[in-house]
Amino acid sequence: CCTDDDGLIIEGCLSQLRKKKPYEYSLLVAYYLYRISKRRIAKAHKKDERLIRIEMQIAEGFIDGCLSMANVRLDLEN
């Protein structure tokens, strides 16, 4: 659960991810928004689950990098 301000900040980072790495964006949306398991995502993409996990870590790292570059501290970190 996060505040509206945090949500807007994260949404901005997600839009940047969508522009730069649409595949990784789709993985995060499938997992976090639609609650599809990593195993099911891997099966749908005909990939090893470990590879999906790595690709999701890349996407999450991108989001973390966006937050770091913007020098933003989210309320849910407190």
C-alpha positions in Angstrom: 0.0 0.0 0.0 1.4 3.4 -0.9 0.3 7.1 -0.9 -1.1 8.8 -3.9 2.1 10.8 -4.3 4.2 7.6 -4.2 1.9 6.1 -6.8 2.3 9.0 -9.1 6.1 8.9 -8.8 6.2 5.1 -9.4 3.9 5.5 -12.3 6.2 8.1 -13.9 9.1 5.6 -13.5 7.0 2.8 -15.0 6.2 5.0 -18.0 9.9 5.5 -18.6 10.4 1.8 -18.4 7.6 1.2 -20.9 9.4 3.5 -23.4 12.8 2.0 -22.9 12.1 -1.6 -22.2 8.5 -2.6 -23.1 9.1 -6.3 -22.5 10.3 -5.8 -19.0 7.5 -3.4 -18.4 5.0 -6.1 -19.4 6.6 -8.5 -17.0 6.1 -6.2 -14.1 2.5 -5.4 -15.0 1.7 -9.1 -15.4 3.2 -9.9 -12.0 2.3 -6.9 -9.8 -1.0 -5.7 -11.4 -2.6 -8.9 -12.7 -1.0 -11.1 -10.0 0.2 -13.7 -12.5 2.8 -15.9 -11.0 6.4 -15.9 -12.3 6.0 -19.6 -13.2 2.9 -18.9 -15.3 4.6 -16.0 -17.0 7.6 -18.2 -17.8 5.3 -20.9 -19.2 3.5 -18.3 -21.4 6.8 -17.0 -22.8 8.3 -20.5 -23.1 11.3 -19.5 -20.9 12.9 -20.8 -17.8 11.5 -19.3 -14.6 15.0 -18.2 -13.6 15.3 -16.1 -16.7 12.0 -14.4 -16.0 13.2 -13.7 -12.4 16.4 -12.1 -13.8 14.4 -10.1 -16.4 12.1 -8.8 -13.6 15.1 -7.9 -11.5 16.4 -5.8 -14.4 13.0 -4.1 -14.6 12.9 -3.5 -10.9 16.5 -2.2 -11.0 15.4 0.3 -13.7 12.6 1.6 -11.5 15.0 1.9 -8.5 17.5 3.7 -10.8 14.8 6.1 -11.9 14.0 6.9 -8.3 17.6 7.4 -7.4 18.2 9.7 -10.4 15.2 11.7 -9.4 16.6 11.8 -5.9 13.1 10.9 -4.6 12.4 9.3 -1.2 9.1 7.5 -1.1 6.8 7.8 1.9 6.5 4.0 2.2 10.3 3.8 2.8 9.8 5.6 6.1 
